[in-house]
């Protein structure tokens, strides 16, 4: 390899050190074998000398890059390799389906415009197929063909990518050389990536017309295979930031979809790829390898190491645990790659806003972890729509993820108005058997009502009816949140709502009194404060005065003696607490019932 590089430098050195007079005599063919023919024969040699040298240097530079990454080792010298370029051009010109002009595409202009001698659009697919056939028939690397292919890819990237995927979907040896040639140029990579990603996103088959009218379907996995071959090249020019997020989402989509859904035609195609390449038996494992290669090329080593140490990549390959692994990956990326996560979240939001496929759980897991990276001013409505839809689904995991997202969103005061539109869904979840679901629903409602001045009477009534049943919940966190939310609710009800709530508030007095004896100090304190607020709501200043003196025994006396008509109802609320597993609550209930019995006797 070093000899070949030195040979190239020697050729360049001879061109620099030779005088203009005797240069053509020494190497008449070296200046013509890489440079396309001039369009105007009348252009004199003095005027054409400067741009000609520039094109030669660029061609040799691309050639040297390619020699550094090719698989097949050869002993040819630099002069012999450049001579192959001339023979490749000659053979390409002789083909009936490629005109001389199409075989010699000029380089793109600086602004991406084709020059006058660029090939016709109708000729591009035929040229790509021709180059692929020539490379397949050649036992060694034909650098001239690859240089022309690279120019063609820069000029017409969409046609080149689609045609290459159609003529070599399993990525044979010749196609692999062509993908590696693309990786040698940052400009070419940037131009071909949008088309490559578009094919990857269209599962399982992609259909797009090329300039010759061909509409043959292309497997999305074929594009992933081409990408993988490209990123394997050491020192390759990987995707610029503009495409990194979209490329990551496309790879994540392939990992998820090939784990959970594998059509027969895709399975057959993958078996053909395995025969051509040494690939994993399952395409999801291959997609994980491609994602790891992308992370490695983008210098995201911390994320790779973190996922390896926590066995995240293996967890990603199982349909049952995939959403956990995706959440882990999102958290690792959020720590170091917040700028990228915002774009990833945007693309995932677009996916989740479509129909409700069965494979959306991993995407929802990622989105929830990176919500803080989104600009909510632009997408608040879309985010709330996605979360609200998953609240109503029967899958517990989806409900939990949606509630986690809403808990974070509800902390933003600007989101209160949006979240209040989900009140009915959240109220229904207060009766869920899952304590974690109930707790998160209470947190969302508490945060949403934090900055509100008033609440509708219908919502207030439904909420007031459900909350007292949660005062005795086995989960201490649910207890605390329900009591605190009940206190907040009493301050948000208007005059019309107070009439509706008075009956419910009276029934809550005894349970709140009993929880003032709770062994959990936070629950006991919150119960006392809420009890004081309830007495004020009912205009019972006598009860408020007793609470101010901190004599809870007297509160029970005032409640049962001075309100004889409702004493039986109060005692009925105390009966369930006789079976409470918490000793302080049982003792308080016994004292209340015993006190009333003594009073009656």
C-alpha positions in Angstrom: 0.0 0.0 0.0 2.8 2.4 0.9 4.5 1.7 -2.4 1.3 2.6 -4.3 1.0 5.9 -2.4 4.7 6.7 -3.2 4.1 5.8 -6.8 1.3 8.3 -7.0 3.4 11.0 -5.4 6.2 10.2 -7.9 3.8 10.7 -10.8 2.6 14.0 -9.4 6.2 15.0 -8.8 7.3 14.3 -12.4 4.4 16.5 -13.6 5.5 19.3 -11.4 9.2 19.1 -12.1 9.0 18.6 -15.9 9.0 21.7 -18.1 6.0 22.5 -20.2 7.9 21.8 -23.4 8.8 18.2 -22.8 6.0 17.1 -20.5 3.7 15.9 -23.3 6.5 13.9 -24.8 7.2 12.0 -21.5 3.7 11.2 -20.5 1.2 12.0 -23.2 -1.4 9.6 -21.9 -1.4 10.5 -18.2 -3.1 13.8 -18.6 -5.9 12.4 -20.7 -6.8 9.2 -18.9 -8.7 10.8 -16.0 -9.7 14.1 -17.4 -12.9 14.1 -19.7 -12.5 15.4 -23.2 -12.9 19.1 -23.8 -16.2 20.2 -25.4 -14.6 22.9 -27.5 -11.7 21.8 -29.6 -10.8 25.4 -30.3 -9.9 26.1 -26.8 -6.1 26.6 -26.7 -3.8 24.7 -24.5 -2.8 27.7 -22.4 -6.3 28.6 -21.4 -7.2 24.9 -20.5 -4.0 24.1 -18.6 -5.1 25.4 -15.1 -8.5 23.8 -14.8 -7.1 20.6 -16.3 -4.5 20.3 -13.5 -7.2 21.0 -10.9 -9.3 18.1 -12.1 -6.3 15.8 -12.2 -5.4 16.6 -8.7 -8.9 16.0 -7.5 -9.2 12.7 -9.4 -5.9 11.5 -8.0 -6.9 12.5 -4.5 -10.1 10.5 -4.7 -8.2 7.6 -6.2 -5.7 7.6 -3.3 -8.6 7.6 -0.8 -10.2 4.7 -2.4 -7.0 2.6 -2.5 -6.8 3.0 1.2 -10.1 1.3 1.9 -10.5 -1.3 -0.8 -10.7 -5.0 0.3 -8.9 -6.7 -2.6 -5.1 -6.3 -2.2 -3.2 -5.7 -5.5 0.4 -5.0 -6.4 -0.3 -2.6 -9.2 1.5 0.6 -9.3 -0.2 4.0 -9.3 0.5 4.4 -13.0 -1.1 1.1 -13.8 -4.1 1.9 -11.7 -4.7 5.2 -13.4 -4.3 3.4 -16.8 -7.3 1.3 -15.8 -9.3 4.4 -15.6 -8.7 5.1 -19.3 -9.6 1.6 -20.3 -12.8 1.8 -18.2 -13.8 5.0 -20.0 -13.1 3.4 -23.4 -15.2 0.3 -22.7 -18.1 2.4 -21.2 -18.1 4.6 -24.4 -18.4 1.5 -26.5 -21.6 0.2 -24.9 -24.7 0.7 -27.0 -26.8 1.9 -24.1 -24.4 4.7 -23.1 -23.4 7.6 -25.3 -19.9 9.1 -25.2 -21.1 12.1 -23.3 -22.9 9.9 -20.7 -19.7 7.9 -20.2 -17.8 11.1 -19.3 -19.9 13.1 -16.9 -18.2 16.4 -15.8 -17.8 17.3 -12.2 -20.6 19.3 -10.6 -20.3 23.0 -10.2 -19.7 24.5 -6.8 -23.4 25.3 -6.5 -24.5 21.8 -7.4 -25.5 22.7 -11.0 -24.6 20.3 -13.8 -22.2 21.5 -16.5 -22.9 21.6 -20.2 -21.4 18.1 -20.8 -23.3 16.4 -17.9 -25.1 13.3 -19.0 -28.8 13.3 -19.9 -31.1 12.2 -17.1 -32.4 9.3 -19.2 -28.8 8.0 -19.5 -27.9 7.9 -15.8 -29.5 4.6 -14.8 -28.0 2.9 -17.8 -24.6 4.3 -16.9 -24.8 3.0 -13.3 -25.8 -0.5 -14.5 -22.9 -0.4 -17.0 -20.4 0.6 -14.4 -21.7 -2.1 -12.1 -21.3 -4.7 -14.8 -17.8 -3.6 -15.6 -16.7 -3.7 -12.0 -18.2 -7.1 -11.5 -16.3 -8.4 -14.5 -13.0 -6.9 -13.5 -10.9 -9.0 -11.0 -9.2 -5.9 -9.7 -10.3 -2.4 -8.8 -11.0 -0.2 -11.8 -10.3 3.3 -10.4 -11.4 5.1 -13.5 -14.8 3.6 -13.4 -15.2 4.4 -9.7 -14.1 8.0 -10.2 -16.7 8.4 -13.0 -19.3 6.8 -10.7 -18.4 9.2 -7.9 -18.9 12.2 -10.3 -22.2 10.7 -11.4 -23.4 10.2 -7.8 -22.6 13.9 -7.1 -24.5 15.0 -10.1 -27.6 12.7 -10.0 -27.7 11.2 -6.5 -31.3 10.0 -6.5 -31.0 8.1 -9.8 -27.7 6.6 -8.8 -28.9 5.3 -5.4 -32.1 3.8 -6.7 -30.5 2.2 -9.7 -27.7 0.7 -7.6 -30.2 -0.7 -5.1 -32.2 -2.3 -8.0 -29.3 -3.8 -9.9 -27.5 -5.1 -6.8 -30.0 -5.3 -3.8 -27.9 -7.9 -2.0 -24.8 -5.7 -2.4 -22.4 -7.9 -4.3 -18.6 -7.2 -4.6 -19.0 -4.6 -7.3 -21.8 -2.8 -5.5 -19.8 -2.8 -2.3 -16.9 -1.1 -4.2 -19.4 1.6 -5.4 -20.8 2.2 -1.9 -17.3 2.5 -0.6 -16.4 5.0 -3.3 -19.3 7.1 -2.2 -18.0 7.1 1.4 -14.7 8.8 0.2 -16.4 12.1 -0.6 -18.2 14.1 2.1 -20.2 16.0 -0.6 -21.4 12.8 -2.3 -22.4 11.3 1.1 -24.4 14.4 1.9 -26.2 14.2 -1.5 -27.1 10.5 -1.5 -28.2 10.2 2.1 -31.7 11.8 1.7 -32.6 9.2 -1.0 -31.0 6.4 1.0 -33.0 7.3 4.1 -36.2 7.7 2.2 -35.9 4.1 1.0 -35.2 2.9 4.6 -38.2 4.7 5.9 -40.6 3.1 3.4 -41.2 -0.4 4.9 -41.0 -3.0 3.5 -40.8 -1.9 -0.1 -40.0 1.5 -1.7 -41.3 2.6 -5.1 -40.0 5.7 -6.9 -39.6 6.4 -10.6 -36.1 7.0 -11.9 -35.4 9.2 -14.9 -35.7 6.2 -17.3 -39.3 5.5 -16.1 -38.3 2.4 -14.0 -40.6 1.9 -10.9 -39.3 -1.4 -9.7 -39.7 -1.9 -5.9 -36.7 -1.7 -3.7 -36.4 -3.4 -0.3 -35.9 -1.0 2.6 -33.3 -3.4 4.0 -31.3 -3.1 0.8 -30.8 0.6 1.7 -29.7 -0.3 5.2 -27.2 -2.8 3.8 -25.8 -0.1 1.5 -25.5 2.2 4.5 -23.8 -0.4 6.6 -21.2 -1.1 3.8 -20.6 2.6 3.6 -19.9 3.2 7.3 -17.6 0.2 7.5 -15.0 2.1 5.5 -12.3 3.5 7.9 -12.3 7.3 8.0 -15.4 7.5 5.9 -17.3 10.8 5.7 -20.4 10.1 7.7 -23.7 11.9 7.7 -23.6 15.6 8.6 -25.7 16.8 11.6 -28.6 17.7 9.3 -29.2 14.0 8.5 -27.9 12.3 11.7 -31.3 12.4 13.6 -33.3 11.2 10.6 -30.8 8.4 9.9 -31.0 7.3 13.6 -34.8 7.2 13.5 -34.7 5.1 10.3 -32.3 2.6 11.9 -34.3 2.5 15.1 -37.4 1.9 12.9 -35.7 -1.1 11.2 -34.7 -2.6 14.6 -38.2 -2.3 15.9 -40.1 -3.5 12.8 -37.8 -6.4 12.0 -38.2 -7.6 15.6 -41.9 -7.5 15.7 -43.0 -7.9 12.0 -41.2 -10.0 9.4 -43.1 -10.5 6.1 -42.2 -13.6 4.0 -40.8 -11.6 1.1 -38.5 -9.7 3.5 -37.3 -13.0 5.0 -36.5 -14.4 1.6 -34.6 -11.3 0.6 -32.6 -11.5 3.8 -31.6 -15.1 3.1 -30.3 -14.0 -0.3 -28.3 -11.2 1.4 -26.8 -13.8 3.8 -25.6 -15.9 0.9 -23.9 -12.8 -0.6 -22.5 -11.3 2.6 -21.5 -12.6 6.0 -24.4 -11.2 7.9 -26.3 -12.1 11.1 -29.2 -14.5 10.7 -31.8 -11.9 11.9 -32.1 -8.5 10.2 -32.8 -6.8 13.6 -29.4 -7.8 14.8 -27.9 -6.5 11.6 -29.7 -3.1 12.1 -28.3 -2.9 15.6 -24.8 -3.4 14.1 -25.5 -0.6 11.7 -26.6 1.7 14.5 -23.5 0.9 16.5 -21.4 1.6 13.5 -23.1 5.0 13.1 -22.5 5.8 16.7 -18.8 4.8 16.4 -18.4 7.0 13.2 -20.0 10.0 15.0 -17.7 9.5 18.0 -20.6 8.7 20.4 -18.4 6.3 22.4 -19.9 7.1 25.8 -23.4 6.0 24.6 -21.9 2.8 23.1 -20.1 1.9 26.3 -23.1 2.7 28.5 -25.4 0.5 26.4 -22.9 -2.3 26.4 -22.4 -2.2 30.1 -26.1 -2.3 30.8 -26.8 -5.0 28.2 -29.0 -2.6 26.3 -28.2 -3.9 22.8 -29.3 -7.4 23.7 -32.4 -6.1 25.4 -33.2 -4.2 22.2 -33.5 -7.4 20.2 -36.5 -8.8 22.2 -40.0 -7.6 21.5 -41.0 -7.9 25.1 -38.2 -5.7 26.5 -37.5 -3.5 23.5 -39.2 -0.4 24.9 -37.1 -0.6 28.0 -33.9 -0.7 26.0 -35.1 2.2 23.8 -35.8 4.2 26.9 -32.3 3.4 28.2 -30.8 4.5 24.9 -32.8 7.8 25.0 -31.5 8.6 28.5 -27.9 8.0 27.6 -28.3 10.1 24.5 -30.1 12.9 26.4 -27.1 13.4 28.7 -24.6 14.1 25.9 -26.6 14.6 22.7 -29.4 16.9 23.7 -29.1 18.8 20.4 -29.6 15.6 18.4 -32.4 14.3 20.6 -34.6 17.4 19.8 -34.5 16.4 16.1 -35.0 12.7 16.9 -38.1 13.6 19.0 -39.5 15.7 16.2 -39.3 12.7 13.7 -40.7 10.3 16.3 -43.6 12.6 16.9 -44.4 12.5 13.2 -44.4 8.7 13.3 -46.6 8.5 16.4 -49.1 11.0 15.0 -50.1 8.6 12.3 -52.2 5.5 12.8 -51.8 3.3 15.9 -49.6 0.4 14.9 -48.7 -2.2 17.3 -45.0 -1.4 17.2 -45.3 2.2 18.5 -44.4 1.4 22.1 -40.6 1.7 21.7 -41.0 5.1 19.9 -43.3 6.4 22.7 -40.7 5.3 25.2 -38.0 7.3 23.4 -40.2 10.3 23.0 -41.1 10.5 26.7 -37.5 10.4 27.7 -36.5 13.3 25.5 -39.6 15.6 25.9 -37.4 18.2 27.6 -35.5 18.6 24.3 -38.6 19.6 22.4 -39.7 23.2 21.7 -43.2 22.9 23.1 -44.2 26.3 21.6 -44.2 24.6 18.2 -45.5 21.1 18.9 -47.5 21.2 22.2 -50.7 20.2 20.5 -49.2 17.2 18.7 -47.5 16.0 21.9 -50.8 16.2 23.9 -52.7 14.5 21.1 -50.3 11.5 21.1 -50.3 11.3 24.9 -54.1 11.6 25.2 -54.6 8.8 22.6 -52.4 6.4 24.5 -54.2 7.2 27.8 -57.3 5.6 26.3 -55.6 2.4 25.1 -55.9 -0.9 27.0 -52.1 -1.4 27.2 -50.9 -0.7 30.7 -47.3 0.1 29.5 -48.6 2.7 27.0 -50.7 4.3 29.7 -47.8 4.5 32.1 -45.5 6.0 29.4 -48.2 8.6 28.4 -48.7 9.5 32.1 -45.0 9.9 32.6 -44.9 12.3 29.7 -47.8 14.2 31.0 -46.3 14.5 34.5 -43.3 16.2 33.0 -45.3 18.4 30.6 -47.7 19.5 33.4 -44.8 21.1 35.3 -44.7 23.8 32.6 -47.3 26.4 33.4 -47.9 27.1 29.7 -49.1 23.5 29.3 -51.9 23.8 31.9 -54.5 24.8 29.3 -53.6 21.9 27.0 -53.6 19.3 29.8 -57.0 20.4 31.2 -58.5 19.1 27.9 -57.6 15.6 29.1 -59.4 16.0 32.5 -62.0 13.3 31.7 -59.4 10.7 30.7 -57.4 11.4 33.8 -60.5 11.3 36.1 -61.3 7.8 34.7 -57.8 6.6 35.6 -58.3 7.5 39.3 -60.3 4.3 39.6 -57.5 2.2 38.0 -56.2 -0.8 40.0 -52.6 0.1 39.2 -51.4 2.4 42.0 -48.6 3.8 39.8 -51.2 4.9 37.2 -53.4 6.5 39.9 -50.4 8.3 41.4 -49.2 9.8 38.1 -52.8 10.8 37.2 -53.0 12.7 40.5 -49.7 14.4 39.9 -50.8 15.6 36.5 -54.1 17.0 37.8 -52.3 18.7 40.7 -49.7 20.4 38.5 -52.4 21.4 35.9 -54.6 23.0 38.6 -51.6 24.8 40.2 -51.9 28.0 38.2 -55.7 27.9 37.7 -58.1 30.3 39.4 -61.4 28.4 38.8 -62.5 25.0 37.8 -65.8 23.9 36.1 -68.4 22.5 38.4 -68.8 19.3 36.5 -65.1 18.5 36.7 -65.1 19.6 40.4 -68.0 17.3 41.3 -66.5 14.3 39.5 -63.1 14.9 41.1 -64.6 15.5 44.6 -66.5 12.2 44.4 -63.4 10.1 43.5 -60.8 11.7 45.8 -62.2 10.6 49.2 -62.0 7.0 48.2 -58.2 7.4 47.7 -57.6 8.8 51.3 -57.3 5.3 52.6 -55.2 3.9 49.7 -52.4 1.5 50.6 -49.9 3.6 48.6 -48.8 6.4 50.8 -47.9 8.6 47.8 -51.4 8.2 46.4 -52.9 9.1 49.9 -50.8 12.3 50.1 -51.6 13.4 46.6 -55.3 12.8 46.9 -55.6 14.7 50.1 -53.6 17.6 48.8 -55.6 17.8 45.6 -58.8 17.7 47.6 -57.6 20.8 49.5 -56.7 22.5 46.2 -60.0 21.7 44.7 -61.9 23.4 47.6 -60.2 26.7 46.7 -61.0 26.5 42.9 -64.8 26.0 43.1 -67.0 28.9 42.4 -70.3 29.8 44.2 -72.4 27.5 41.9 -70.0 24.6 42.5 -70.1 25.0 46.3 -73.7 24.0 46.4 -73.0 20.8 44.6 -69.9 19.9 46.7 -71.2 20.6 50.2 -72.6 17.1 50.6 -69.4 15.5 49.5 -67.3 17.7 51.7 -69.3 16.8 54.8 -68.8 13.1 54.1 -65.0 13.7 53.9 -64.8 15.3 57.4 -64.5 12.1 59.4 -62.0 10.3 57.0 -59.8 13.4 57.1 -60.1 13.5 60.9 -59.0 9.9 61.2 -56.0 10.4 58.9 -54.9 13.2 61.2 -53.7 10.2 63.3 -51.9 8.5 60.4 -48.4 7.2 61.2 -47.1 8.9 58.0 -46.4 12.4 59.3 -46.8 14.0 55.8 -50.2 12.4 55.4 -51.2 13.4 58.9 -50.1 17.1 58.3 -51.9 17.2 54.9 -55.1 15.8 56.5 -55.1 18.4 59.2 -54.7 21.2 56.7 -57.3 19.9 54.4 -59.7 19.3 57.3 -59.3 23.0 58.2 -60.0 24.0 54.6 -63.1 21.7 54.5 -64.5 23.3 57.7 -64.1 26.7 56.2 -65.7 25.6 53.0 -68.8 24.5 55.1 -68.7 27.7 57.1 -68.1 25.7 60.3 -66.0 28.2 62.3 -66.5 26.2 65.5 -64.6 23.3 63.8 -61.9 25.6 62.6 -61.4 27.0 66.2 -61.0 23.5 67.6 -58.4 22.6 65.0 -56.6 25.9 65.8 -56.2 24.8 69.4 -54.8 21.4 68.2 -57.3 19.4 70.3 -58.5 16.7 67.9 -60.6 14.9 70.5 -62.8 17.9 70.8 -63.2 18.0 67.0 -64.9 14.6 67.1 -67.1 15.8 69.9 -68.2 18.9 68.0 -68.8 16.8 64.9 -70.9 14.1 66.4 -72.8 16.1 69.1 -73.5 19.3 67.4 -74.5 17.7 64.2 -76.8 14.9 65.5 -78.8 14.5 62.3 -75.7 13.4 60.4 -74.0 11.4 63.2 -75.0 8.0 61.7 -73.6 8.9 58.3 -70.3 10.0 59.9 -70.0 6.7 61.8 -70.7 4.7 58.7 -67.6 6.3 57.1 -65.6 5.2 60.2 -66.5 1.5 59.9 -64.0 0.6 57.1 -61.2 1.9 59.2 -61.8 -0.7 61.9 -60.1 -3.2 59.5 -57.2 -0.9 58.6 -53.8 -2.5 58.7 -52.5 0.7 60.3 -52.8 0.7 64.1 -53.2 4.5 64.6 -56.2 4.6 62.3 -57.9 1.6 63.9 -57.5 3.0 67.3 -58.9 6.4 66.2 -61.9 4.7 64.6 -62.6 2.7 67.7 -62.5 5.8 69.9 -64.9 7.6 67.6 -67.4 4.7 67.7 -67.0 4.2 71.4 -67.5 7.9 72.1 -70.8 7.9 70.3 -71.9 4.8 72.0 -71.2 6.3 75.4 -73.0 9.5 74.5 -76.1 7.6 73.4 -76.1 5.5 76.6 
